[in-house]
Amino acid sequence: MGQHFLADAGWRQRILRSLSVAPDEHWLEIGAGHGEMTRELLRAGARVTAIELDAPLVAVLERIAAGEPRLSVAPGDVLALNLEPHLGESSRVYGNLPYYITSPILTRLFEHAARIRTIHIVIQLEVAVRMAARPGRRDFGYLSVLTQYFSRPEIVFRIPPGAFRPRPKVTSALVRLTLPGEREGLGIANDAAFLRFAQTCFAQKRKTLANNLRAQFGVERVEAMLKEMGITSRARAEELSVAQLAQLFRAMARM
């Protein structure tokens, strides 16, 4: 299912130290596997809800839970499960994520942003760089906007392929997302509408922002608003900050 299990005990310990687990706090673990990090979280005193889709691995986790009252197992797909019953009032999240579904999982978690304090994920380094990229850089795109709208991302450290079994073909990274993000000060009433707008802005990265938006809003309307904001009509979406994209979204909604 695309999982690469964190087999190296030294790297598990390094990750655990970076999490700063407090006794009795609640952690939601995504893709718990054989319980590699589950056991580390439990030893640190956390209460853990472990989500796992693979039935044989669920059986492994349930055997651990039989002797550990602080562990509950939630069998199923994190993209389909109702997460509400599995979150506390202020949960923290850890996940060693299959690389190909990083963005959908983050989108799912951000739907519950009010009940999550931090998200710590092991992902492909290339994806981590995109999440933390700043405006004006080539890596800045829709994933950057999504992540930074809801959280403050930080690449904690890189993890080599040899730390995993099976060994992936890419370098990984541990990323810490601290909530809330820029969303708190932007005055956006409809998160979903803003994110759809942001997706349109980045629909074709080689095109200008005006060209990406013209079909929906009309080129004259877009260029007039960009001029009002002091932004050239030749600007690409990657040149605008999350705050500027939010300002443009609010302005276009008023016109």
C-alpha positions as CSV (number, residue, x, y, z in Angstrom):
1,M,0.0,0.0,0.0
2,G,3.0,2.3,-0.5
3,Q,4.1,2.2,3.1
4,H,7.8,2.2,4.0
5,F,8.2,1.2,7.7
6,L,10.6,3.0,9.9
7,A,12.8,0.1,10.8
8,D,15.8,1.9,12.3
9,A,15.5,2.2,16.1
10,G,18.0,5.2,16.1
11,W,15.8,7.2,13.8
12,R,12.7,6.3,15.7
13,Q,14.3,7.7,18.9
14,R,15.4,10.8,17.1
15,I,11.9,11.4,15.8
16,L,10.5,10.8,19.3
17,R,12.8,13.4,20.8
18,S,11.7,16.0,18.3
19,L,8.0,15.4,19.1
20,S,8.4,16.5,22.8
21,V,5.6,14.1,23.9
22,A,3.9,15.2,27.2
23,P,2.5,12.5,29.5
24,D,-1.2,11.8,28.9
25,E,-1.6,14.0,25.8
26,H,-3.6,12.5,22.9
27,W,-1.9,11.5,19.7
28,L,-3.6,10.4,16.5
29,E,-1.2,8.2,14.5
30,I,-1.8,7.7,10.8
31,G,-0.6,4.5,9.2
32,A,0.7,3.0,12.4
33,G,2.0,-0.1,10.6
34,H,3.5,-2.7,12.9
35,G,3.4,-0.2,15.8
36,E,7.0,1.0,15.3
37,M,6.3,4.6,16.5
38,T,3.1,3.6,18.4
39,R,5.2,1.8,21.0
40,E,7.6,4.8,21.3
41,L,4.6,7.2,21.8
42,L,3.2,4.9,24.5
43,R,6.5,4.6,26.3
44,A,6.6,8.4,26.4
45,G,3.3,8.4,28.2
46,A,0.9,9.4,25.4
47,R,-2.6,8.2,24.7
48,V,-2.7,6.9,21.1
49,T,-5.4,6.3,18.6
50,A,-3.7,4.3,15.8
51,I,-5.3,4.4,12.3
52,E,-4.3,1.5,10.0
53,L,-5.9,0.2,6.8
54,D,-4.0,-3.1,6.3
55,A,-5.9,-5.9,8.0
56,P,-2.8,-8.0,9.1
57,L,-1.2,-4.8,10.6
58,V,-4.5,-4.0,12.4
59,A,-4.2,-7.4,14.0
60,V,-0.7,-6.6,15.2
61,L,-1.9,-3.3,16.7
62,E,-4.9,-4.9,18.4
63,R,-2.5,-7.4,20.1
64,I,-0.5,-4.4,21.4
65,A,-3.8,-2.7,22.5
66,A,-4.9,-5.8,24.4
67,G,-2.2,-5.2,27.0
68,E,-2.2,-1.4,26.8
69,P,-5.3,0.6,27.8
70,R,-3.8,3.9,26.4
71,L,-3.9,2.5,22.9
72,S,-7.1,2.3,20.7
73,V,-7.0,1.0,17.2
74,A,-9.1,2.5,14.4
75,P,-9.2,0.2,11.4
76,G,-9.8,1.9,8.1
77,D,-8.7,4.4,5.5
78,V,-7.9,7.9,7.0
79,L,-9.4,9.4,3.9
80,A,-12.7,7.7,4.5
81,L,-12.9,7.4,8.3
82,N,-15.0,9.9,10.4
83,L,-12.2,11.5,12.4
84,E,-14.4,13.3,14.9
85,P,-14.7,10.4,17.4
86,H,-10.9,9.8,17.2
87,L,-9.8,13.4,18.1
88,G,-9.6,15.0,21.5
89,E,-10.2,18.6,22.2
90,S,-6.5,19.3,21.4
91,S,-4.9,16.4,19.7
92,R,-1.5,16.0,18.1
93,V,-0.9,14.0,15.0
94,Y,2.0,11.8,13.8
95,G,2.1,9.9,10.5
96,N,4.6,8.2,8.3
97,L,2.6,8.8,5.1
98,P,2.5,7.0,1.8
99,Y,4.1,9.6,-0.5
100,Y,1.4,9.5,-3.1
101,I,-1.5,10.6,-0.8
102,T,0.3,13.3,1.3
103,S,-1.8,16.1,0.0
104,P,-5.2,14.4,0.4
105,I,-4.4,13.4,4.0
106,L,-3.3,16.9,4.9
107,T,-6.5,18.3,3.4
108,R,-8.5,15.8,5.5
109,L,-6.7,16.7,8.7
110,F,-7.1,20.5,8.1
111,E,-10.8,20.0,8.1
112,H,-10.4,19.4,11.8
113,A,-7.9,22.2,12.4
114,A,-9.7,23.5,15.4
115,R,-9.0,20.3,17.3
116,I,-5.4,19.7,16.3
117,R,-2.3,21.5,17.8
118,T,0.5,20.0,15.8
119,I,1.0,17.6,12.9
120,H,4.3,15.7,12.5
121,I,4.7,13.8,9.3
122,V,7.4,11.8,7.6
123,I,7.2,12.4,3.9
124,Q,9.2,12.7,0.7
125,L,11.8,15.5,1.0
126,E,10.7,17.0,-2.3
127,V,7.1,17.3,-1.0
128,A,8.4,18.8,2.3
129,V,10.3,21.5,0.4
130,R,7.1,22.4,-1.5
131,M,5.1,22.6,1.7
132,A,7.6,25.0,3.4
133,A,8.5,27.1,0.2
134,R,8.2,30.8,0.4
135,P,6.5,33.1,-2.3
136,G,8.7,33.9,-5.2
137,R,10.4,30.5,-5.2
138,R,9.8,27.9,-7.9
139,D,8.6,25.3,-5.4
140,F,5.9,27.6,-4.1
141,G,2.5,26.3,-5.3
142,Y,-0.9,25.2,-4.2
143,L,0.4,22.7,-1.6
144,S,2.4,25.6,-0.1
145,V,-0.7,27.7,0.2
146,L,-2.8,24.9,1.6
147,T,-0.2,24.1,4.2
148,Q,0.7,27.6,5.2
149,Y,-3.0,28.8,5.3
150,F,-3.7,26.3,8.1
151,S,-0.3,25.8,9.7
152,R,3.3,27.0,10.1
153,P,5.5,24.3,8.5
154,E,9.1,23.5,9.4
155,I,11.4,20.8,8.0
156,V,12.9,19.3,11.1
157,F,15.4,17.0,9.5
158,R,16.1,14.7,6.6
159,I,15.8,10.9,6.9
160,P,17.9,8.7,4.6
161,P,16.4,5.8,2.6
162,G,18.3,3.3,4.7
163,A,16.1,4.1,7.8
164,F,13.1,2.3,6.1
165,R,12.1,-1.2,5.1
166,P,11.4,-1.6,2.2
167,R,14.0,1.0,1.3
168,P,12.4,3.9,-0.7
169,K,14.1,5.4,-3.7
170,V,13.9,8.9,-2.3
171,T,15.1,10.9,0.8
172,S,12.5,11.6,3.3
173,A,12.0,14.4,5.9
174,L,10.2,14.9,9.2
175,V,8.0,18.0,8.9
176,R,6.4,19.8,11.9
177,L,3.2,21.7,11.2
178,T,2.1,24.0,14.0
179,L,-1.5,25.2,13.9
180,P,-2.9,27.7,13.4
181,G,-1.4,29.2,10.3
182,E,-2.0,32.4,8.3
183,R,-5.7,31.7,8.1
184,E,-6.3,33.3,11.6
185,G,-5.6,36.8,10.4
186,L,-6.9,36.8,6.8
187,G,-10.7,37.1,7.4
188,I,-11.7,34.3,5.0
189,A,-15.3,33.2,5.7
190,N,-15.3,30.2,3.4
191,D,-12.1,28.1,3.5
192,A,-13.2,25.8,0.7
193,A,-14.0,28.7,-1.7
194,F,-10.6,30.3,-1.0
195,L,-8.8,27.0,-1.6
196,R,-10.7,26.4,-4.9
197,F,-9.6,29.9,-5.9
198,A,-6.0,29.1,-5.0
199,Q,-6.1,25.9,-7.0
200,T,-7.3,28.0,-10.0
201,C,-4.5,30.5,-9.5
202,F,-2.0,27.6,-9.8
203,A,-3.8,25.6,-12.4
204,Q,-1.1,26.0,-14.9
205,K,2.1,27.3,-13.3
206,R,3.7,28.4,-16.5
207,K,0.8,30.7,-17.2
208,T,0.4,34.1,-15.6
209,L,-2.1,34.6,-12.8
210,A,-4.3,36.6,-15.1
211,N,-4.4,33.8,-17.7
212,N,-5.3,31.2,-15.1
213,L,-8.2,33.4,-13.7
214,R,-9.5,34.8,-17.0
215,A,-11.9,31.9,-17.8
216,Q,-13.7,32.4,-14.4
217,F,-13.5,36.1,-13.9
218,G,-12.7,37.7,-17.3
219,V,-9.4,39.2,-18.2
220,E,-10.4,42.8,-17.8
221,R,-11.7,42.3,-14.3
222,V,-8.6,40.3,-13.2
223,E,-6.2,42.8,-14.6
224,A,-8.0,45.8,-13.1
225,M,-7.9,44.2,-9.6
226,L,-4.2,43.3,-10.0
227,K,-3.4,46.9,-11.0
228,E,-5.4,48.1,-7.9
229,M,-3.2,45.8,-5.8
230,G,0.0,47.1,-7.4
231,I,0.7,43.7,-9.1
232,T,1.8,43.4,-12.7
233,S,-0.5,41.6,-15.1
234,R,2.5,39.4,-16.0
235,A,2.8,38.0,-12.4
236,R,2.5,34.3,-11.8
237,A,0.7,32.9,-8.8
238,E,3.9,31.8,-7.2
239,E,5.0,35.4,-6.8
240,L,2.0,36.2,-4.4
241,S,2.0,35.5,-0.7
242,V,-0.9,33.6,1.0
243,A,-2.0,37.0,2.3
244,Q,-2.0,38.6,-1.2
245,L,-3.9,35.6,-2.6
246,A,-6.5,36.0,0.1
247,Q,-6.7,39.8,-0.6
248,L,-7.2,39.1,-4.3
249,F,-9.9,36.4,-3.5
250,R,-11.8,38.8,-1.3
251,A,-11.6,41.6,-3.9
252,M,-12.7,39.3,-6.7
253,A,-15.7,38.2,-4.6
254,R,-16.8,41.8,-4.1
255,M,-16.6,42.8,-7.8
